[in-house]
Amino acid sequence: MEQDVNIKIIDRDGVAHEVLAPTDMAMNLMEVVRSYELAPEGTIGICGGMAMCSSCQCYVLSDHELPEMQDDEEAMLSEAFNVKDNSRLGCQLQINPDMDGLEVELAPEI
Amino acid sequence: MIKTDILIIGAGPTGLFTVFEAGLLKLKCHLIDALPQPGGQCSEIYFKKPIYDIPAYPEILAGDLTDKLLEQCKQFEPGFTLGERAETIDKQDDGTFIVTTNKGTKHHAPVVAIAGGLGSFEPRKPLIHNIEAFEDKGVEYMIKEPEMYRDKKVVIAGGGDSALDWSIFLSDVASEVTLIHRRNEFRGHLDSVEKVQELKNLGKINLITPAEVTGIVGHHHVKAVVVSQAEHIEKEFEIECDHFIPLFGLSPKLGPIANWGLEIEKNAIKVNNALDYQTNIPGVFAIGDVNTYPGKLKLILCGFHEATLMCQAAYQIINPGKRYVLKYTTVSGVDGFDGSRKEAPKAVVKAIE
């Protein structure tokens, strides 16, 4: 599966998971986390991926160049808790081939 | 005591459509919801956002979907207990249930349908170390009675619509309104943002950005909040106030339903999807996003289907052994509990000469 990228996701218990994510299914990082059930249902992606709840906040650990933050995401993060300089909303990160090797950590549940 | 046939917990799209389907079977419904208005997530999270997968609606705004569902079930006169969270369920000797809310309102019904979505919406509390000590002692996460702020000094924190709208509203009620937000930019409807700008220019709202409330000062009651401001140089200061209202949105929690003895899996209630969406407690059903079964999809349209089948099972429980056949609304029309009748116009029988 050529289009798949490897992503390392550290869950909320500190456990690291190496997962394969498709780049051709219009999936975002939040959806990848849900599809591998790395966070319990109902604790991530609550708004469905509209950058309106911050339940999919994660910290980007690798130095990948990621899509620029849009106003929606920036505004939501300005109201979220536990925000760090490397915080992003998983739902706003569409999986693409440049993300191979990406490492992220899920922010605590609110 | 509120008495009804089907007690629905959750007034989102699935709960509202249940009222219609139950009404066709002459069953009366009452809904409980923790939010102050019906619609569930459609009202609370994405009111102005479009939905594209409601059958026959190429596009409909979530808020409009709620309005249409309310209109569709109106003739079946649903009752509502809004702004209260279903807290406990007690099975009676005769198999019926009494559900009590956090405010003590009691509801009695032979059938309970949990249509609770992701759970009841609870306020997101900012991470301030001593905030819990001041809850209901000057700290309120939701504004329920605006009058309690009359001639008081109020500090509001947050950057979204509710922070903006309540700042505007309270600027006429409170003696002093301070709005604190982590950024200079606010996320809200343009007219709300503009109104706050205008009130700030008039000196009616004291705006502090980019800043954050980091502590609460007081003895038994809020006296002031500690504010850290990070513009140019970092500084910390206190603002005297009687009330601190953090408005950082709501997040759904399964909450007390999790303790009702229901079988829970993945934060959802397990149901019998081969038959009627009943839970492990006979007489208690779970429909819509709150349930789970093999192949479950959390879609509004799936909730509608589940509600329809559930109502048939509810009919059997409420009217044991009573005959019933499925009727088509086009054929039999819709008789409301309010005496109204909707029916297809009769064909004209007339000779053509």
Chai-1 contact restraints between the chains, C-beta under 6 A:
chainA,res_idxA,chainB,res_idxB,connection_type,confidence,min_distance_angstrom,max_distance_angstrom,comment,restraint_id
A,P40,B,N267,contact,1.0,0.0,6.0,A-B,restraint_1
A,E41,B,K266,contact,1.0,0.0,6.0,A-B,restraint_2
A,E41,B,N267,contact,1.0,0.0,6.0,A-B,restraint_3
A,G42,B,L118,contact,1.0,0.0,6.0,A-B,restraint_4
A,G42,B,N267,contact,1.0,0.0,6.0,A-B,restraint_5
A,C47,B,I45,contact,1.0,0.0,6.0,A-B,restraint_6
A,M52,B,I45,contact,1.0,0.0,6.0,A-B,restraint_7
A,A75,B,R187,contact,1.0,0.0,6.0,A-B,restraint_8
A,S78,B,G159,contact,1.0,0.0,6.0,A-B,restraint_9
A,S78,B,R182,contact,1.0,0.0,6.0,A-B,restraint_10
A,S78,B,R183,contact,1.0,0.0,6.0,A-B,restraint_11
A,E79,B,G159,contact,1.0,0.0,6.0,A-B,restraint_12
A,E79,B,F248,contact,1.0,0.0,6.0,A-B,restraint_13
A,F81,B,L127,contact,1.0,0.0,6.0,A-B,restraint_14
A,I110,B,R124,contact,1.0,0.0,6.0,A-B,restraint_15
